């Protein structure tokens, strides 16, 4: 069974093929980062237009030597995400489905991230805990079984990746900010500034990052000479504060649920400093922590194709849209 996955939820145009027996046998991704960097963030209209112009070439690259008529079903991201961008991927998927007369499966983008490490590590068994941290979402999910997810905690304001981007902007670093904060932090002292850890000791598993971001803002405003060394110290101290919160919340989650497998997924999961601190937690409390390969931390079509391969196909009406900008995990199937 070959599943073609299509991902266009934001600023990556991605297509992949998942073979039920061989795994990923073809994939291609085109990133719009350079285009959006000029504006300091993703411009939805530009993203939609670029998906239109690139998606056919991305499909050809992903197929390689695989004939299009060898595809058995199509899975595509139908939400959450930028509605215009989602509609491009959906329309393309619907056209292929109709032309090839094969099943069409709408996929929740967040579910793709939850399941992505299982694509690479078949030893992972549900139930497990997933810390999903990206530019738009930060949540702790109890993955009980396929399609049965409970959100145990989530950010009450900024997502982790969003906070990284905003702090990077304060330090005059390019977009997207996460990788630049991580790189700059290598030059700094993580104990130079004692930034707050909001909700660190709260009774819930929820998180909050707006207060931390504001603290960085006030610190920057008080510094007359924001040189490279000072920026590095701020970046390192900020990164440490965020990581302390994430690690503490996952330790509390493990204690409350007795789960012993934890997945860290989403774009922020690529951060090597965060991975190191979770490696320490792994040894400290006797759990197993998994991460997707770096290329699967961000938005990608491989995870969409993989989740599609796990679902029972049904022929969807290509005239009906399933695209939605908001699609909480607890509304799957609705």
VEXDREN-2710 file (C-alpha; in Angstrom, 1 decimal):
% VEXDREN-2710
k/r/px/py/pz
1/UNK/0.0/0.0/0.0
2/UNK/1.5/3.3/-1.1
3/UNK/0.2/6.5/0.5
4/UNK/1.0/9.9/-1.0
5/UNK/1.2/12.6/1.7
6/UNK/0.7/16.3/1.0
7/UNK/1.6/19.0/3.5
8/UNK/0.9/22.8/2.9
9/UNK/-0.3/24.0/6.3
10/UNK/2.1/26.9/6.5
11/UNK/5.3/27.8/4.6
12/UNK/6.6/24.4/3.5
13/UNK/5.3/22.7/0.3
14/UNK/6.0/19.0/1.0
15/UNK/5.0/15.7/-0.6
16/UNK/6.1/12.2/0.4
17/UNK/5.3/8.6/-0.4
18/UNK/5.0/6.0/2.4
19/UNK/5.1/2.3/1.5
20/UNK/3.5/0.1/4.1
21/UNK/6.3/-2.5/3.7
22/UNK/9.3/-0.3/2.9
23/UNK/8.6/3.0/4.7
24/UNK/9.3/6.3/3.1
25/UNK/10.3/5.7/-0.6
26/UNK/10.2/9.2/-1.9
27/UNK/9.9/12.7/-0.5
28/UNK/10.5/16.3/-1.5
29/UNK/10.1/19.6/0.4
30/UNK/10.3/23.3/-0.7
31/UNK/10.7/25.8/2.1
32/UNK/9.6/29.4/1.8
33/UNK/11.8/30.6/4.8
34/UNK/14.0/32.9/2.7
35/UNK/11.0/34.6/1.2
36/UNK/9.3/35.2/4.5
37/UNK/12.5/36.2/6.4
38/UNK/12.3/39.6/4.7
39/UNK/9.0/40.3/6.5
40/UNK/10.0/38.7/9.9
41/UNK/7.3/36.1/9.7
42/UNK/5.0/34.2/7.4
43/UNK/2.8/36.3/5.1
44/UNK/-0.3/34.1/4.4
45/UNK/-1.1/35.4/1.0
46/UNK/2.5/34.9/-0.2
47/UNK/2.6/31.4/1.3
48/UNK/-0.5/30.4/-0.6
49/UNK/0.8/31.7/-3.9
50/UNK/4.1/30.0/-3.5
51/UNK/2.4/26.7/-2.8
52/UNK/0.5/27.1/-6.1
53/UNK/3.7/27.7/-8.1
54/UNK/5.8/24.9/-6.5
55/UNK/3.5/22.0/-5.7
56/UNK/3.7/20.3/-9.1
57/UNK/7.5/20.3/-9.2
58/UNK/7.5/19.0/-5.6
59/UNK/5.2/16.2/-6.6
60/UNK/7.5/15.2/-9.5
61/UNK/10.6/15.2/-7.2
62/UNK/8.8/13.1/-4.6
63/UNK/7.6/10.5/-7.1
64/UNK/11.0/10.0/-8.7
65/UNK/10.8/6.7/-10.6
66/UNK/7.4/5.8/-9.0
67/UNK/4.6/6.0/-11.5
68/UNK/1.7/8.2/-10.3
69/UNK/-0.8/5.4/-10.9
70/UNK/1.1/3.2/-8.4
71/UNK/-0.3/5.4/-5.6
72/UNK/-3.1/3.7/-3.7
73/UNK/-4.4/6.6/-1.6
74/UNK/-3.8/10.2/-0.8
75/UNK/-3.4/11.8/2.6
76/UNK/-3.3/15.5/3.0
77/UNK/-3.1/18.1/5.8
78/UNK/-6.6/19.6/6.2
79/UNK/-5.8/21.5/9.4
80/UNK/-4.9/23.3/11.5
81/UNK/-2.9/25.9/9.7
82/UNK/-3.2/28.9/7.4
83/UNK/-6.6/28.4/5.6
84/UNK/-5.4/29.6/2.2
85/UNK/-2.3/27.4/2.3
86/UNK/-4.4/24.4/3.4
87/UNK/-6.8/24.9/0.5
88/UNK/-4.0/24.8/-2.0
89/UNK/-2.9/21.4/-0.7
90/UNK/-6.5/20.1/-0.4
91/UNK/-7.5/21.2/-4.0
92/UNK/-4.4/19.5/-5.4
93/UNK/-5.1/16.3/-3.4
94/UNK/-8.8/16.3/-4.5
95/UNK/-7.8/16.7/-8.1
96/UNK/-5.3/13.8/-7.9
97/UNK/-7.9/11.6/-6.0
98/UNK/-10.5/12.2/-8.6
99/UNK/-8.2/11.7/-11.6
100/UNK/-6.7/8.5/-10.2
101/UNK/-10.0/7.3/-8.6
102/UNK/-8.3/6.5/-5.3
103/UNK/-9.3/7.3/-1.6
104/UNK/-8.6/10.7/-0.1
105/UNK/-7.8/11.1/3.6
106/UNK/-7.8/14.4/5.5
107/UNK/-5.2/14.4/8.2
108/UNK/-4.8/16.6/11.3
109/UNK/-1.4/18.2/11.2
110/UNK/-0.9/17.9/15.0
111/UNK/-1.6/14.2/14.8
112/UNK/1.2/13.9/12.2
113/UNK/3.7/15.4/14.7
114/UNK/2.4/13.1/17.5
115/UNK/3.0/10.0/15.4
116/UNK/6.1/11.0/13.5
117/UNK/8.7/9.2/15.7
118/UNK/6.7/5.9/15.4
119/UNK/7.6/6.1/11.7
120/UNK/11.3/5.8/12.6
121/UNK/11.1/3.8/15.9
122/UNK/8.7/0.9/15.5
123/UNK/9.5/-0.2/19.1
124/UNK/7.4/2.8/20.4
125/UNK/4.1/1.5/21.7
126/UNK/1.1/3.4/22.8
127/UNK/0.3/4.8/25.3
128/UNK/3.0/7.4/25.6
129/UNK/3.4/11.1/26.4
130/UNK/4.1/13.6/23.7
131/UNK/5.5/17.1/24.3
132/UNK/4.5/18.9/21.1
133/UNK/6.4/22.2/20.8
134/UNK/6.4/24.3/17.6
135/UNK/5.9/27.8/16.4
136/UNK/2.2/27.6/16.8
137/UNK/1.5/24.9/19.4
138/UNK/2.9/23.9/22.8
139/UNK/1.1/21.1/24.5
140/UNK/1.5/17.9/26.5
141/UNK/-0.6/15.1/25.1
142/UNK/-1.4/11.7/26.5
143/UNK/-1.5/9.5/23.5
144/UNK/-3.6/6.5/24.6
145/UNK/-4.1/4.9/21.3
146/UNK/-4.6/6.0/17.6
147/UNK/-7.2/8.7/17.6
148/UNK/-7.6/8.9/21.4
149/UNK/-5.6/11.9/22.7
150/UNK/-6.0/13.9/25.9
151/UNK/-4.4/17.3/26.2
152/UNK/-2.9/17.3/29.7
153/UNK/-1.4/20.8/29.5
154/UNK/-0.7/23.6/27.1
155/UNK/0.6/27.1/26.8
156/UNK/-1.8/29.7/28.0
157/UNK/-0.3/32.3/25.7
158/UNK/2.8/32.1/23.5
159/UNK/3.9/28.8/21.9
160/UNK/7.5/27.9/22.6
161/UNK/8.6/28.5/19.0
162/UNK/6.7/31.8/19.0
163/UNK/8.5/32.9/22.1
164/UNK/11.9/32.0/20.5
165/UNK/11.0/34.1/17.4
166/UNK/9.9/37.1/19.5
167/UNK/13.1/37.1/21.7
168/UNK/15.2/36.7/18.5
169/UNK/13.6/39.8/17.1
170/UNK/14.4/41.7/20.3
171/UNK/18.1/40.7/19.8
172/UNK/18.0/41.6/16.1
173/UNK/18.4/38.1/14.9
174/UNK/16.9/36.8/11.6
175/UNK/13.6/34.9/11.2
176/UNK/13.0/32.1/12.1
177/UNK/14.5/32.8/15.5
178/UNK/14.8/29.4/17.1
179/UNK/18.0/28.2/15.3
180/UNK/19.6/31.6/15.7
181/UNK/18.9/31.8/19.4
182/UNK/20.3/28.2/19.8
183/UNK/23.5/29.1/17.9
184/UNK/24.1/32.4/19.7
185/UNK/23.4/30.8/23.1
186/UNK/26.5/28.6/22.6
187/UNK/28.6/31.7/23.1
188/UNK/26.8/32.9/26.2
189/UNK/26.5/32.2/29.9
190/UNK/23.1/30.6/30.7
191/UNK/23.3/31.9/34.3
192/UNK/24.0/35.5/33.4
193/UNK/20.3/36.5/33.7
194/UNK/17.8/35.0/36.1
195/UNK/14.7/35.1/33.9
196/UNK/11.4/33.9/35.4
197/UNK/10.0/30.4/34.9
198/UNK/6.3/31.1/34.7
199/UNK/4.0/28.4/36.2
200/UNK/7.0/26.2/36.9
201/UNK/5.6/25.1/40.3
202/UNK/1.9/25.3/39.5
203/UNK/-0.4/22.4/40.2
204/UNK/-1.3/22.1/36.5
205/UNK/0.6/20.9/33.5
206/UNK/-0.1/24.2/31.7
207/UNK/2.6/26.6/30.7
208/UNK/3.0/30.3/30.2
209/UNK/5.8/32.1/28.3
210/UNK/4.5/35.7/27.9
211/UNK/5.9/36.8/31.2
212/UNK/9.3/35.3/30.4
213/UNK/9.3/37.1/27.0
214/UNK/8.3/40.4/28.7
215/UNK/11.2/40.0/31.2
216/UNK/13.6/39.6/28.3
217/UNK/12.1/42.8/26.7
218/UNK/12.6/44.8/29.9
219/UNK/16.1/43.5/30.2
220/UNK/17.0/44.5/26.7
221/UNK/15.4/48.0/27.1
222/UNK/17.7/48.7/30.1
223/UNK/20.9/47.8/28.3
224/UNK/22.5/50.8/26.5
225/UNK/25.1/48.8/24.6
226/UNK/23.6/45.5/23.4
227/UNK/26.8/44.0/22.1
228/UNK/27.4/40.4/20.9
229/UNK/28.5/39.1/24.2
230/UNK/25.4/40.5/26.0
231/UNK/23.1/39.1/23.3
232/UNK/24.7/35.7/23.8
233/UNK/24.2/35.8/27.5
234/UNK/20.5/36.8/27.1
235/UNK/19.9/34.1/24.5
236/UNK/21.5/31.4/26.7
237/UNK/19.6/32.5/29.8
238/UNK/16.3/32.6/27.9
239/UNK/16.9/29.2/26.4
240/UNK/17.7/27.7/29.8
241/UNK/14.5/29.3/31.4
242/UNK/12.3/27.8/28.6
243/UNK/14.0/24.4/28.9
244/UNK/13.7/24.3/32.7
245/UNK/9.9/24.8/32.3
246/UNK/9.5/22.1/29.7
247/UNK/11.6/19.5/31.6
248/UNK/9.8/20.2/34.9
249/UNK/6.4/19.9/33.3
250/UNK/7.3/16.5/31.6
251/UNK/8.7/15.2/34.9
252/UNK/5.5/16.1/36.6
253/UNK/3.5/14.5/33.8
254/UNK/5.5/11.3/34.1
255/UNK/4.9/11.2/37.8
256/UNK/1.2/11.7/37.4
257/UNK/0.6/9.3/34.5
258/UNK/3.2/6.6/35.2
259/UNK/4.1/6.6/31.4
260/UNK/7.7/5.7/30.7
261/UNK/7.9/6.7/27.1
262/UNK/8.0/10.3/26.0
263/UNK/8.1/11.8/22.5
264/UNK/9.4/15.3/21.9
265/UNK/8.0/16.5/18.6
266/UNK/7.5/19.7/16.5
267/UNK/10.0/22.2/15.2
268/UNK/11.4/23.1/18.6
269/UNK/12.4/19.4/19.1
270/UNK/15.3/20.1/16.8
271/UNK/17.0/22.3/19.5
272/UNK/20.1/20.4/20.6
273/UNK/20.2/22.1/24.0
274/UNK/16.7/21.0/24.8
275/UNK/17.5/17.5/23.7
276/UNK/20.5/17.4/26.0
277/UNK/18.4/18.4/29.0
278/UNK/15.8/15.8/28.3
279/UNK/18.6/13.2/28.0
280/UNK/19.5/14.1/31.5
281/UNK/15.9/13.7/32.6
282/UNK/15.8/10.3/30.9
283/UNK/18.7/9.1/33.0
284/UNK/17.4/10.7/36.2
285/UNK/13.9/9.2/36.3
286/UNK/14.3/6.1/34.1
287/UNK/12.2/7.0/31.1
288/UNK/12.8/6.6/27.4
289/UNK/12.7/9.8/25.3
290/UNK/12.3/9.7/21.5
291/UNK/12.7/12.5/18.9
292/UNK/12.0/12.5/15.2
293/UNK/14.9/12.8/12.9
294/UNK/15.8/16.5/12.5
295/UNK/14.3/16.7/9.0
296/UNK/11.0/15.5/10.5
297/UNK/10.8/17.9/13.4
298/UNK/9.5/20.7/11.2
299/UNK/6.5/20.5/8.9
300/UNK/6.9/17.6/6.5
301/UNK/4.7/15.3/4.3
302/UNK/6.3/12.1/5.5
303/UNK/4.4/12.2/8.8
304/UNK/1.2/13.0/6.9
305/UNK/1.7/10.0/4.6
306/UNK/2.5/7.8/7.6
307/UNK/-0.6/8.7/9.6
308/UNK/-2.7/8.2/6.4
309/UNK/-1.3/4.7/6.0
310/UNK/-2.6/3.9/9.5
311/UNK/-6.2/5.0/8.7
312/UNK/-9.0/3.1/7.0
313/UNK/-9.4/4.7/3.6
314/UNK/-12.8/5.9/2.3
315/UNK/-13.5/7.7/-0.9
316/UNK/-14.1/11.4/-0.1
317/UNK/-16.3/13.7/-2.1
318/UNK/-13.8/15.9/-3.9
319/UNK/-16.4/18.7/-4.0
320/UNK/-16.5/19.0/-0.2
321/UNK/-13.8/20.8/1.7
322/UNK/-12.4/19.6/5.0
323/UNK/-9.9/22.4/5.4
324/UNK/-10.0/24.2/8.7
325/UNK/-7.7/26.7/10.3
326/UNK/-8.4/25.3/13.8
327/UNK/-8.8/21.6/14.4
328/UNK/-8.1/20.6/18.0
329/UNK/-6.9/17.1/18.6
330/UNK/-9.9/16.3/20.8
331/UNK/-12.1/17.0/17.8
332/UNK/-10.7/14.3/15.6
333/UNK/-13.4/12.5/13.7
334/UNK/-15.8/15.5/13.9
END
